[in-house]
Amino acid sequence: MNEYNNSTSAAFMEVTSRKVEGQDKKIAAIEEKVKDIPANTELLQKVLSSVDGLRSDIKEASLMPDKLVQFSNRLELATDLLKQPPVNTVVHHHHIPKLIRISVGLFMALCLVCSRWYVTSTKLDGFVASDTKYRHLRLDTAHKSLQLYLDQLDSLYKAHPDFREKVLETEEEYRLNFERLQKAERLKTEAQSLEKAAGRK
């Protein structure tokens, strides 16, 4: 057992001595490389002297206290302005001047008024025509029964205020019935033509 311990310690010593020798060789190579690096001490001395010169220049050219106070006041004002968001105002810039817009509006109003005058005049023409026809029927004394019928209509119109609406409803019913009859006639002719076409085949 003692021999085993001696052999292992000898092997350990041999391995460690080889490692140490390898490290020594590496260190010696690094030292040789370091010796080959040129010395830059002169350049470092120049940099240090220029830094010292800058320090002295800064001390000599220090700012005056009142200018420093003004600068700090302006800086505070600028920070206060930056803290508050700017008010967003929208200004509308129209490319059309107001005078042109006003004149266009007046022209449209004039057109509307003129159209109303035209509609009113056409309605008035219709009323005048109806009144003229009524008066002509009244003047025709040869048709006594027609005059009696007109008298009855006048009394009905005076007695019933919704007489006009009833007449309009009746006219609408007649118009719808006429359209229905026309449609039925058209469908009948189509059915006859289809029957003829089916009979030919």
C-alpha positions, 0 to 999 in steps of 0.5 A, spaced: 500 500 500 505 504 501 508 503 494 502 504 491 501 511 494 509 512 492 507 511 485 501 515 485 505 521 488 510 520 483 506 520 478 502 526 480 509 530 481 511 528 474 504 531 471 504 537 475 511 539 474 510 538 466 504 543 467 508 548 471 514 547 465 508 548 460 506 554 464 513 557 465 514 557 457 507 560 456 509 566 461 516 567 458 513 567 451 508 573 453 514 576 456 518 576 450 512 579 446 511 584 451 518 587 450 517 587 443 511 592 444 514 599 443 513 604 449 508 609 448 510 613 454 511 619 450 505 619 447 501 618 454 505 624 457 503 629 451 495 627 452 496 628 460 499 635 459 494 637 454 488 635 459 491 639 464 492 645 459 484 644 458 483 644 465 486 650 466 483 653 460 476 651 463 477 654 470 480 661 466 474 661 462 468 660 467 461 663 465 459 669 469 454 668 474 449 672 471 449 669 465 448 662 468 442 665 472 439 667 465 440 661 462 437 657 468 431 661 468 430 660 460 431 653 461 426 652 467 421 656 462 422 652 456 421 645 461 414 648 463 412 650 456 414 643 454 410 640 460 404 643 458 401 641 451 400 646 446 392 648 445 390 645 438 386 650 434 383 648 428 383 654 423 379 653 417 382 656 410 376 656 405 379 657 398 372 660 396 371 667 398 365 669 402 362 674 397 362 668 392 359 663 397 354 669 399 352 670 392 351 663 390 347 662 396 342 668 394 342 665 387 340 658 389 334 662 394 332 666 388 331 660 384 327 657 389 323 663 389 322 663 382 320 655 382 315 656 387 312 662 383 312 658 377 308 652 380 303 657 384 302 660 377 301 653 373 296 652 379 292 658 379 292 657 371 288 650 373 284 654 378 282 659 373 281 654 367 276 650 372 272 656 374 271 658 367 269 651 365 264 652 371 261 658 369 260 656 362 256 650 364 252 655 368 251 660 363 248 654 358 241 655 360 239 649 355 241 644 360 236 645 366 238 638 369 245 640 368 244 646 372 240 642 378 246 637 378 251 643 379 247 646 384 247 639 388 254 639 387 255 646 390 251 644 396 254 638 397 261 641 397 259 646 402 256 641 407 262 636 407 269 640 408 272 633 406 268 633 399 275 634 395 278 628 399 273 623 397 273 626 390 280 624 390 280 618 393 274 616 388 279 618 382 284 614 385 280 608 385 278 609 378 285 609 376 287 603 379 281 599 376 283 602 370 290 599 370 287 593 373 283 592 367 288 594 362 293 588 366 287 583 365 286 585 358 294 584 357 294 578 361 288 575 357 292 576 350 298 573 353 294 567 355 291 567 348 298 567 344 301 562 349 295 557 347 296 558 340 303 557 340 302 551 344 296 549 339 301 549 334 306 545 337 
